[in-house]
């Protein structure tokens, strides 16, 4: 993937902070990766869309749509869907709500999703794998065929392995080892 070096540099510049942080997992860390600072930028959308689409195709997956637990997965899924216009076949996107809507249709999965279709679960940063797993459970309840999980960053704290132990094929675009490596 020619986009990987650009993605790593962009994430290093925009998304990696050093200090003392409490993570969503409850763990403490001396660095924080706020991937949204990259995934929601114009440049990030372009790079991540192409890198994500290429990684999905390199894995041999042919999803009808991609998405994950809102909000971290949303910009990544939308970028991949947009990139697929320039490199068909097209891939649509969806978002998985943390809880079903209490009004209207009461859906938990929004966007372009049809039951019994192949999908890829998207995650911005995998730490424990919990967000990807929540999204996968919601998708399975709706009858989706989950081809795998695509993450922008693997924090290398066991989340990838936990998902793989449950039978999910996981592909990552980069890791904390790569992001924390100082490029001279």
Contact map, one row per residue, 1 for C-alpha under 8 A:
1111000000000000000000000000000000000000000000000010011000000000000000000000000000000000000000000000000000000000000000000000000000000000000000000000000000000000000000000000000000000000
1111110000000000000000000000000000000000000000000010000000000000000000000000000000000000000000000000000000000000000000000000000000000000000000000000000000000000000000000000000000000000
1111111000000000000000000000000000000000000000110110000000000000000000000000000000000000000000000000000000000000000000000000000000000000000000000000000000000000000000000000000000000000
1111111100000000000000000000000000000000000000000010000000000000000000000000000000000000000000000000000000000000000000000000000000000000000000000000000000000000000000000000110000000000
0111111110000000000000000000000000000000000000000000000000000000000000000000000000000000000000000000000000000000000000000000000000000000000000000000000000000000000000000000000000000000
0111111111000000000000000000000000000000000000100000000000000000000000000000000000000000000000000000000000000000000000000000000000000000000000000000000000000000000000000000000000000000
0011111111100000000000000000000000000000000100110000000000000000000000000000000000000000000000000000000000000000000000000000000000000000000000000000000000000000000000000000000000000000
0001111111110000000000000000000000000000000000000000000000000000000000000000000000000000000000000000000000000000000000000000000000000000000000000000000000000000000000000000010001100000
0000111111111000000000000000000000000000000000000000000000000000000000000000000000000000000000000000000000000000000000000000000000000000000000000000000000000000000000000000000000100000
0000011111111110000000000000000000000100000100000000000000000000000000000000000000000000000000000000000000000000000000000000000000000000000000000000000000000000000000000000000000000000
0000001111111111000000000000000000100100000000000000000000000000000000000000000000000000000000000000000000000000000000000000000000000000000000000000000000000000000000000000000000100000
0000000111111111000000000000000000000000000000000000000000000000000000000000000000000000000000000000000000000000000000000000000000000000000000000000000000000000000000000000000000110000
0000000011111111000000000000000000000000000000000000000000000000000000000000000000000000000000000000000000000000000000000000000000000000000000000000000000000000000000000000000000000000
0000000001111111000000000000000000001100000000000000000000000000000000000000000000000000000000000000000000000000000000000000000000000000000000000000000000000000000000000000000000000000
0000000001111111100000000000000111111100000000000000000000000000000000000000000000000000000000000000000000000000000000000000000000000000000000000000000000000000000000000000000000000000
0000000000111111110000000000001111000000000000000000000000000000000000000000000000000000000000000000000000000000000000000000000000000000000000000000000000000000000000000000000000100000
0000000000000011111000000000001111000000000000000000000000000000000000000000000000000000000000000000000000000000000000000000000000000000000000000000000000000000000000000000000000000000
0000000000000001111100000000011100000000000000000000000000000000000000000000000000000000000000000000000000000000000000000000000000000000000000000000000000000000000000000000000000000000
0000000000000000111110000000111100000000000000000000000000000000000000000000000000000000000000000000000000000000000000000000000000000000000000000000000000000000000000000000000000000000
0000000000000000011111000001111000000000000000000000000000000000000000000000000000000000000000000000000000000000000000000000000000000000000000000000000000000000000000000000000000000000
0000000000000000001111100001111100000000000000000000000000000000000000000000000000000000000000000000000000000000000000000000000000000000000000000000000000000000000000000000000000000000
0000000000000000000111110111100000000000000000000000000000000000000000000000000000000000000000000000000000000000000000000000000000000000000000000000000000000000000000000000000000000000
0000000000000000000011111111100100000000000000000000000000000000000000000000000000000000000000000000000000000000000000000000000000000000000000000000000000000000000000000000000000000000
0000000000000000000001111110000000000000000000000000000000000000000000000000000000000000000000000000000000000000000000000000000000000000000000000000000000000000000000000000000000000000
0000000000000000000000111110000000000000000000000000000000000000000000000000000000000000000000000000000000000000000000000000001100000000000000000000000000000000000000000000000000000000
0000000000000000000001111111000000000000000000000000000000000000000000000000000000000000000000000000000000000000000000000000000000000000000000000000000000000000000000000000000000000000
0000000000000000000001111111100000000000000000000000000000000000000000000000000000000000000000000000000000000000000000000000000000000000000000000000000000000000000000000000000000000000
0000000000000000000111100111110000000000000000000000000000000000000000000000000000000000000000000000000000000000000000000000000000000000000000000000000000000000000000000000000000000000
0000000000000000001111100011111100000000000000000000000000000000000000000000000000000000000000000000000000000000000000000000000000000000000000000000000000000000000000000000000000000000
0000000000000000011110000001111100000000000000000000000000000000000000000000000000000000000000000000000000000000000000000000000000000000000000000000000000000000000000000000000000000000
0000000000000001111110000000111110000000000000000000000000000000000000000000000000000000000000000000000000000000000000000000000000000000000000000000000000000000000000000000000000000000
0000000000000011111010100000111111000000000000000000000000000000000000000000000000000000000000000000000000000000000000000000000000000000000000000000000000000000000000000000000000000000
0000000000000011100000000000001111100000000000000000000000000000000000000000000000000000000000000000000000000000000000000000100000000000000000000000000000000000000000000000000000000000
0000000000000011100000000000000111111100000000000000000000000000000000000000000000000000000000000000000000000000000000000000000000000000000000000000000000000000000000000000000000000000
0000000000100010000000000000000011111110000000000000000000000000000000010000000000000000000000000000000000000000000000000001100000000000000000000000000000000000000000000000000000000000
0000000000000010000000000000000001111111100000000000000000000000000000010010000000000000000000000000000000000000000000000001000000000000000000000000000000000000000000000000000000000000
0000000000000110000000000000000001111111100000000000000000000000000000000000000000000000000000000000000000000000000000000000000000000000000000000000000000000000000000000000000000000000
0000000001100110000000000000000001111111101110000000000000000000000000000000000000000000000000000000000000000000000000000000000000000000000000000000000000000000000000000000000000000000
0000000000000000000000000000000000111111100110010000000000000000000000000011000000000000000000000000000000000000000000000000000000000000000000000000000000000000000000000000000000000000
0000000000000000000000000000000000011111110110000000000000000000000000000010000000000000000000000000000000000000000000000000000000000000000000000000000000000000000000000000000000000000
0000000000000000000000000000000000011111111110000000000000000000000000000000000000000000000000000000000000000000000000000000000000000000000000000000000000000000000000000000000000000000
0000000000000000000000000000000000000001111111000000000000000000000000000000000000000000000000000000000000000000000000000000000000000000000000000000000000000000000000000000000000000000
0000000000000000000000000000000000000100111111100000000000000000000000000000000000000000000000000000000000000000000000000000000000000000000000000000000000000000000000000000000000000000
0000001001000000000000000000000000000111111111111000000000000000000000000000000000000000000000000000000000000000000000000000000000000000000000000000000000000000000000000000000000000000
0000000000000000000000000000000000000111111111111000000000000000000000000011001000000000000000000000000000000000000000000000000000000000000000000000000000000000000000000000000000000000
0000000000000000000000000000000000000000011111111100000000000000000000000000001000100000000000000000000000000000000000000000000000000000000000000000000000000000000000000000000000000000
0010011000000000000000000000000000000000001111111110000000000000000000000000000000000000000000000000000000000000000000000000000000000000000000000000000000000000000000000000000000000000
0010001000000000000000000000000000000010000111111111000000000000000000000001001100000000000000000000000000000000000000000000000000000000000000000000000100000000000000000000000000000000
0000000000000000000000000000000000000000000111111111100000000000000000000001111111100000000000000000000000000000000000000000000000000000000000000000000000000000000000000000000000000000
0010000000000000000000000000000000000000000001111111110000000000000000000000001100100000000000000000000000000000000000000000000000000000000000000000000000000000000000000000000000000000
1111000000000000000000000000000000000000000000111111111000000000000000000000000000000000000000000000000000000000000000000000000000000000000000000000000000000000000000000000100000000000
0000000000000000000000000000000000000000000000011111111100000000000000000001000100000000000000000000000000000000000000000000000000000000000000000000010100000000000000000000100000000000
0000000000000000000000000000000000000000000000001111111110000000000000000000000100110000000000000000000000000000000000000000000000000000000000000000000000000000000000000000000000000000
1000000000000000000000000000000000000000000000000111111111000000000000000000000000000000000000000000000000000000000000000000000000000000000000000000000000000000000000000000000000000000
1000000000000000000000000000000000000000000000000011111111100000000000000000000000000000000000000000000000000000000000000000000000000000000000000000000000000000000000000010100000000000
0000000000000000000000000000000000000000000000000001111111111100000000000000000000000000000000000000000000000000000000000000000000000000000000000000010000000000000000000000000000000000
0000000000000000000000000000000000000000000000000000111111111100000000000000000000000000000000000000000000000000000000000000000000000000000000000000000000000000000000000000000000000000
0000000000000000000000000000000000000000000000000000011111111000000000000000000000000000000000000000000000000000000000000000000000000000000000000000000000000000000000000000000000000000
0000000000000000000000000000000000000000000000000000001111111000000000000000000000000000000000000000000000000000000000000000000000000000000000000000000000000000000000000010000000000000
0000000000000000000000000000000000000000000000000000000111111100000000000000000000000000000000000000000000000000000000000000000000000000000000000000000000000000000000000000000000000000
0000000000000000000000000000000000000000000000000000000111111110000000000000000000000000000000000000000000000000000000000000000000000000000000000011000000000000000000000000000000000000
0000000000000000000000000000000000000000000000000000000110011111000000000000000000000000000000000000000000000000000001000000000000000000000000000000000000000000000000000000000000000000
0000000000000000000000000000000000000000000000000000000000001111110000000000000000000000001000000000000000000000000011110000000000000000000000000010000000000000000000000000000000000000
0000000000000000000000000000000000000000000000000000000000000111110000000000000000000000011100000000000000000000000011100000000000000000000000000000000000000000000000000000000000000000
0000000000000000000000000000000000000000000000000000000000000011111000000000000010000000001111000000000000000001100001110000000000000000000000000000000000000000000000000000000000000000
0000000000000000000000000000000000000000000000000000000000000011111100000000100110000000001111000000000000000000000000111100000000000000000000000000000000000000000000000000000000000000
0000000000000000000000000000000000000000000000000000000000000000111110001101100000000000000011110000000000000000000000111100000000000000000000000000000000000000000000000000000000000000
0000000000000000000000000000000000000000000000000000000000000000011111011100100000000000000001110000000000000000000000001110000000110011000000000000000000000000000000000000000000000000
0000000000000000000000000000000000000000000000000000000000000000001111111100000000000000000000111100000000000000000000000110000000110110000000000000000000000000000000000000000000000000
0000000000000000000000000000000000000000000000000000000000000000000111111100000000000000000000111100000000000000000000000000000000000000000000000000000000000000000000000000000000000000
0000000000000000000000000000000000000000000000000000000000000000000011111110000000000000000000100000000000000000000000000000000000000000000000000000000000000000000000000000000000000000
0000000000000000000000000000000000110000000000000000000000000000000111111111000000000000000000000000000000000000000000000011100000000000000000000000000000000000000000000000000000000000
0000000000000000000000000000000000000000000000000000000000000000001111111111100000000000000000100000000000000000000000000111000000000000000000000000000000000000000000000000000000000000
0000000000000000000000000000000000000000000000000000000000000000001111111111110000000000000001100000000000000000000000000000000000000000000000000000000000000000000000000000000000000000
0000000000000000000000000000000000010011000010000000000000000000000000111111111000000000000000000000000000000000000000000000000000000000000000000000000000000000000000000000000000000000
0000000000000000000000000000000000000010000010011001000000000000001000011111111100000000000000000000000000000000000000000111000000000000000000000000000000000000000000000000000000000000
0000000000000000000000000000000000000000000000001000000000000000011100001111111110000000000011000000000000000000000000000100000000000000000000000000000000000000000000000000000000000000
0000000000000000000000000000000000000000000000001000000000000000000000000111111111000000000110000000000000000000000000000000000000000000000000000000000000000000000000000000000000000000
0000000000000000000000000000000000000000000011011100000000000000000000000011111111100000000000000000000000000000000000000000000000000000000000000000000000000000000000000000000000000000
0000000000000000000000000000000000000000000000011101100000000000010000000001111111110000001000000000000000000000000000000000000000000000000000000000000000000000000000000000000000000000
0000000000000000000000000000000000000000000000001000000000000000110000000000111111111000011110000000000000000000000000000000000000000000000000000000000000000000000000000000000000000000
0000000000000000000000000000000000000000000000001000000000000000000000000000011111111100000000000000000000000000000000000000000000000000000000000000000000000000000000000000000000000000
0000000000000000000000000000000000000000000001001100100000000000000000000000001111111110000000000000000000000000000000000000000000000000000000000000000000000000000000000000000000000000
0000000000000000000000000000000000000000000000000000100000000000000000000000000111111111111000000000000000000000000000000000000000000000000000000000000000000000000000000000000000000000
0000000000000000000000000000000000000000000000000000000000000000000000000000000011111111110000000000000000000000000000000000000000000000000000000000000000000000000000000000000000000000
0000000000000000000000000000000000000000000000000000000000000000000000000000000001111111000000000000000000000000000000000000000000000000000000000000000000000000000000000000000000000000
0000000000000000000000000000000000000000000000000000000000000000000000000000000000111111110000000000000000000000000000000000000000000000000000000000000000000000000000000000000000000000
0000000000000000000000000000000000000000000000000000000000000000000000000000000000011111110000000000000000000000000000000000000000000000000000000000000000000000000000000000000000000000
0000000000000000000000000000000000000000000000000000000000000000000000000000000000011011111000000000000000000000000000000000000000000000000000000000000000000000000000000000000000000000
0000000000000000000000000000000000000000000000000000000000000001000000000000000010011011111100000000000000000000000000000000000000000000000000000000000000000000000000000000000000000000
0000000000000000000000000000000000000000000000000000000000000011110000000000000110010000111110000000000000000000000000000000000000000000000000000000000000000000000000000000000000000000
0000000000000000000000000000000000000000000000000000000000000001110000000000010010000000011111000000000000000001100000000000000000000000000000000000000000000000000000000000000000000000
0000000000000000000000000000000000000000000000000000000000000000111000000000110010000000001111100000000000000011100000000000000000000000000000000000000000000000000000000000000000000000
0000000000000000000000000000000000000000000000000000000000000000111100000100100000000000000111110000000000001111100000000000000000000000000000000000000000000000000000000000000000000000
0000000000000000000000000000000000000000000000000000000000000000001111101100000000000000000011111000000000001110000000000000000000000000000000000000000000000000000000000000000000000000
0000000000000000000000000000000000000000000000000000000000000000001111000000000000000000000001111100000000011100000000000000000000000010010000000000000000000000000000000000000000000000
0000000000000000000000000000000000000000000000000000000000000000000011000000000000000000000000111111100000011100000000000000000000000000000000000000000000000000000000000000000000000000
0000000000000000000000000000000000000000000000000000000000000000000011000000000000000000000000011111000000010000000000000000000000000000000000000000000000000000000000000000000000000000
0000000000000000000000000000000000000000000000000000000000000000000000000000000000000000000000001111100000010000000000000000000000000000000000000000000000000000000000000000000000000000
0000000000000000000000000000000000000000000000000000000000000000000000000000000000000000000000001111110001111000000000000000000000000000000000000000000000000000000000000000000000000000
0000000000000000000000000000000000000000000000000000000000000000000000000000000000000000000000001011111111110000000000000000000000000000000000000000000000000000000000000000000000000000
0000000000000000000000000000000000000000000000000000000000000000000000000000000000000000000000000001111101000000000000000000000000000000000000000000000000000000000000000000000000000000
0000000000000000000000000000000000000000000000000000000000000000000000000000000000000000000000000000111111000000000000000000000000000000000000000000000000000000000000000000000000000000
0000000000000000000000000000000000000000000000000000000000000000000000000000000000000000000000000000111111000000000000000000000000000000000000000000000000000000000000000000000000000000
0000000000000000000000000000000000000000000000000000000000000000000000000000000000000000000000000000101111100000000000000000000000000000000000000000000000000000000000000000000000000000
0000000000000000000000000000000000000000000000000000000000000000000000000000000000000000000000000001111111110000000000000000000000000000000000000000000000000000000000000000000000000000
0000000000000000000000000000000000000000000000000000000000000000000000000000000000000000000000000001100011111100000000000000000000000000000000000000000000000000000000000000000000000000
0000000000000000000000000000000000000000000000000000000000000000000000000000000000000000000000011111100001111100000000000000000000000000010000000000000000000000000000000000000000000000
0000000000000000000000000000000000000000000000000000000000000000000000000000000000000000000001111001000000111110100000000000000000000000011000000000000000000000000000000000000000000000
0000000000000000000000000000000000000000000000000000000000000000000000000000000000000000000001111000000000111111100000000000000000000000000000000000000000000000000000000000000000000000
0000000000000000000000000000000000000000000000000000000000000000000000000000000000000000000011100000000000001111100000000000000000000000000000000000000000000000000000000000000000000000
0000000000000000000000000000000000000000000000000000000000000000100000000000000000000000000111000000000000000111110000000000000000000000000000000000000000000000000000000000000000000000
0000000000000000000000000000000000000000000000000000000000000000100000000000000000000000000111000000000000001111111010000000000000000000000000000000000000000000000000000000000000000000
0000000000000000000000000000000000000000000000000000000000000000000000000000000000000000000000000000000000000001111110000000000000000000000000010000000000000000000000000000000000000000
0000000000000000000000000000000000000000000000000000000000000000000000000000000000000000000000000000000000000000111110000000000000000000000001110000000000000000000000000000000000000000
0000000000000000000000000000000000000000000000000000000000000000000000000000000000000000000000000000000000000000011111000000000000000000000001111000000000000000000000000000000000000000
0000000000000000000000000000000000000000000000000000000000000011000000000000000000000000000000000000000000000000111111100000000000000000000000111000000000000000000000000000000000000000
0000000000000000000000000000000000000000000000000000000000000111100000000000000000000000000000000000000000000000000111110000000000000000000000011110000000000000000000000000000000000000
0000000000000000000000000000000000000000000000000000000000000011111000000000000000000000000000000000000000000000000011111000000000000000000000011111000000000000000000000000000000000000
0000000000000000000000000000000000000000000000000000000000000010111000000000000000000000000000000000000000000000000001111100000000000000000000000111110000000000000000000000000000000000
0000000000000000000000000000000000000000000000000000000000000000011100000000000000000000000000000000000000000000000000111110000000010011000000000111110000000000000000000000000000000000
0000000000000000000000000000000000000000000000000000000000000000011110001001100000000000000000000000000000000000000000011111000000010000000000000000111000000000000000000000000000000000
0000000000000000000000000000000000000000000000000000000000000000000110011001000000000000000000000000000000000000000000001111110000110000000000000000111100000000000000000000000000000000
0000000000000000000000000000000000110000000000000000000000000000000000011001000000000000000000000000000000000000000000000111110000000000000000000000001110000000000000000000000000000000
0000000000000000000000000000000010100000000000000000000000000000000000010000000000000000000000000000000000000000000000000011111000000000000000000000001111100000000000000000000000000000
0000000000000000000000000000000000000000000000000000000000000000000000000000000000000000000000000000000000000000000000000011111110110000000000000000001011110011000000000000000000000000
0000000000000000000000001000000000000000000000000000000000000000000000000000000000000000000000000000000000000000000000000000111111000000000000000000000001111111000000000000000000000000
0000000000000000000000001000000000000000000000000000000000000000000000000000000000000000000000000000000000000000000000000000011111000000000000000000000000001111010000000000000000000000
0000000000000000000000000000000000000000000000000000000000000000000000000000000000000000000000000000000000000000000000000000011111111000000000000000000000000111011000000000000000000000
0000000000000000000000000000000000000000000000000000000000000000000000000000000000000000000000000000000000000000000000000000001111111100000000000000000000000010000000000000000000000000
0000000000000000000000000000000000000000000000000000000000000000000110000000000000000000000000000000000000000000000000000010010011111110000000000000000000000000000000000000000000000000
0000000000000000000000000000000000000000000000000000000000000000000110000000000000000000000000000000000000000000000000001110010011111111000000000000100000000000000000000000000000000000
0000000000000000000000000000000000000000000000000000000000000000000000000000000000000000000000000000000000000000000000000000000011111111100000000000000000000000001000000000000000000000
0000000000000000000000000000000000000000000000000000000000000000000010000000000000000000000000000000000000000000000000000000000001111111110000000000000000000000000000000000000000000000
0000000000000000000000000000000000000000000000000000000000000000000110000000000000000000000000010000000000000000000000001000000000111111111000000000000000000000000000000000000000000000
0000000000000000000000000000000000000000000000000000000000000000000100000000000000000000000000000000000000000000000000001000000000011111111100000100000000000000000000000000000000000000
0000000000000000000000000000000000000000000000000000000000000000000000000000000000000000000000000000000000000000000000000000000000001111111110000000000000000000000000000000000000000000
0000000000000000000000000000000000000000000000000000000000000000000000000000000000000000000000010000000000011000000000000000000000000111111111000000000000000000000000000000000000000000
0000000000000000000000000000000000000000000000000000000000000000000000000000000000000000000000000000000000001000000000000000000000000011111111110100000000000000000000000000000000000000
0000000000000000000000000000000000000000000000000000000000000000000000000000000000000000000000000000000000000000000000000000000000000001111111111100000000000000000000000000000000000000
0000000000000000000000000000000000000000000000000000000000000000000000000000000000000000000000000000000000000000000000000000000000000000111111110000000000000000000000000000000000000000
0000000000000000000000000000000000000000000000000000000000000000000000000000000000000000000000000000000000000000001100000000000000000000011111110000000000000000000000000000000000000000
0000000000000000000000000000000000000000000000000000000000000000000000000000000000000000000000000000000000000000001110000000000000000000001111111000000000000000000000000000000000000000
0000000000000000000000000000000000000000000000000000000000000000000000000000000000000000000000000000000000000000011111100000000000000000001111111100000000000000000000000000000000000000
0000000000000000000000000000000000000000000000000000000000000000000000000000000000000000000000000000000000000000000111100000000000000000000100111110000000000000000000000000000000000000
0000000000000000000000000000000000000000000000000000000000000000000000000000000000000000000000000000000000000000000001111000000000000001001100011111000000000000000000000000000000000000
0000000000000000000000000000000000000000000000000000000000001010000000000000000000000000000000000000000000000000000001111000000000000000000000001111100000000000000000011000000000000000
0000000000000000000000000000000000000000000000000000000000001000000000000000000000000000000000000000000000000000000000111000000000000000000000000111110000000000000000011110000000000000
0000000000000000000000000000000000000000000000000000000000000000000000000000000000000000000000000000000000000000000000011110000000010000000000000011111000000000000000011110000000000000
0000000000000000000000000000000000000000000000000001000100000000000000000000000000000000000000000000000000000000000000011110000000000000000000000001111100000000000000000111100000000000
0000000000000000000000000000000000000000000000000000000000000000000000000000000000000000000000000000000000000000000000000111110000000000000000000000111111000000000000000111100000000000
0000000000000000000000000000000000000000000000010001000000000000000000000000000000000000000000000000000000000000000000000011100000000000000000000000011111000000000000000001110000000000
0000000000000000000000000000000000000000000000000000000000000000000000000000000000000000000000000000000000000000000000000001110000000000000000000000001111100000000000000001111100000000
0000000000000000000000000000000000000000000000000000000000000000000000000000000000000000000000000000000000000000000000000000111000000000000000000000001111111011000000000001011100000000
0000000000000000000000000000000000000000000000000000000000000000000000000000000000000000000000000000000000000000000000000000111000000000000000000000000011111010000000000000001100000000
0000000000000000000000000000000000000000000000000000000000000000000000000000000000000000000000000000000000000000000000000000011000000000000000000000000001111111000000000000001100000000
0000000000000000000000000000000000000000000000000000000000000000000000000000000000000000000000000000000000000000000000000000001100000000000000000000000001111111000000000000000000000000
0000000000000000000000000000000000000000000000000000000000000000000000000000000000000000000000000000000000000000000000000000001110000000000000000000000000011111110000000000000000000000
0000000000000000000000000000000000000000000000000000000000000000000000000000000000000000000000000000000000000000000000000000011111000000000000000000000001111111111000000000000000000000
0000000000000000000000000000000000000000000000000000000000000000000000000000000000000000000000000000000000000000000000000000011110000000000000000000000001011111111100000100000000000000
0000000000000000000000000000000000000000000000000000000000000000000000000000000000000000000000000000000000000000000000000000000000000000000000000000000000000111111110000000000000000000
0000000000000000000000000000000000000000000000000000000000000000000000000000000000000000000000000000000000000000000000000000000110000000000000000000000000000111111111000000000000000000
0000000000000000000000000000000000000000000000000000000000000000000000000000000000000000000000000000000000000000000000000000000010001000000000000000000000000011111111111100000000000000
0000000000000000000000000000000000000000000000000000000000000000000000000000000000000000000000000000000000000000000000000000000000000000000000000000000000000001111111111100000000000000
0000000000000000000000000000000000000000000000000000000000000000000000000000000000000000000000000000000000000000000000000000000000000000000000000000000000000000111111110000000000000000
0000000000000000000000000000000000000000000000000000000000000000000000000000000000000000000000000000000000000000000000000000000000000000000000000000000000000000011111110000000000000000
0000000000000000000000000000000000000000000000000000000000000000000000000000000000000000000000000000000000000000000000000000000000000000000000000000000000000000001111111000000000000000
0000000000000000000000000000000000000000000000000000000000000000000000000000000000000000000000000000000000000000000000000000000000000000000000000011100000000000001111111100000000000000
0000000000000000000000000000000000000000000000000000000000000000000000000000000000000000000000000000000000000000000000000000000000000000000000000011100000000000001100111110000000000000
0000000000000000000000000000000000000000000000000000000000000000000000000000000000000000000000000000000000000000000000000000000000000000000000000001111000000001001100011111000000000000
0000000000000000000000000000000000000000000000000000001000100000000000000000000000000000000000000000000000000000000000000000000000000000000000000001111000000000000000001111100000000000
0000000000000000000000000000000000000000000000000000000000000000000000000000000000000000000000000000000000000000000000000000000000000000000000000000011111000000000000000111111000000000
0001000000000000000000000000000000000000000000000011001000000000000000000000000000000000000000000000000000000000000000000000000000000000000000000000011110000000000000000011111000000000
0001000100000000000000000000000000000000000000000000000000000000000000000000000000000000000000000000000000000000000000000000000000000000000000000000000111000000000000000001111101100000
0000000000000000000000000000000000000000000000000000000000000000000000000000000000000000000000000000000000000000000000000000000000000000000000000000000011110000000000000001111111100000
0000000000000000000000000000000000000000000000000000000000000000000000000000000000000000000000000000000000000000000000000000000000000000000000000000000011110000000000000000011111110000
0000000000000000000000000000000000000000000000000000000000000000000000000000000000000000000000000000000000000000000000000000000000000000000000000000000000000000000000000000001111111000
0000000100000000000000000000000000000000000000000000000000000000000000000000000000000000000000000000000000000000000000000000000000000000000000000000000000000000000000000000011111111000
0000000110110001000000000000000000000000000000000000000000000000000000000000000000000000000000000000000000000000000000000000000000000000000000000000000000000000000000000000011111111100
0000000000010000000000000000000000000000000000000000000000000000000000000000000000000000000000000000000000000000000000000000000000000000000000000000000000000000000000000000000111111100
0000000000000000000000000000000000000000000000000000000000000000000000000000000000000000000000000000000000000000000000000000000000000000000000000000000000000000000000000000000011111110
0000000000000000000000000000000000000000000000000000000000000000000000000000000000000000000000000000000000000000000000000000000000000000000000000000000000000000000000000000000000111111
0000000000000000000000000000000000000000000000000000000000000000000000000000000000000000000000000000000000000000000000000000000000000000000000000000000000000000000000000000000000001111
0000000000000000000000000000000000000000000000000000000000000000000000000000000000000000000000000000000000000000000000000000000000000000000000000000000000000000000000000000000000000111
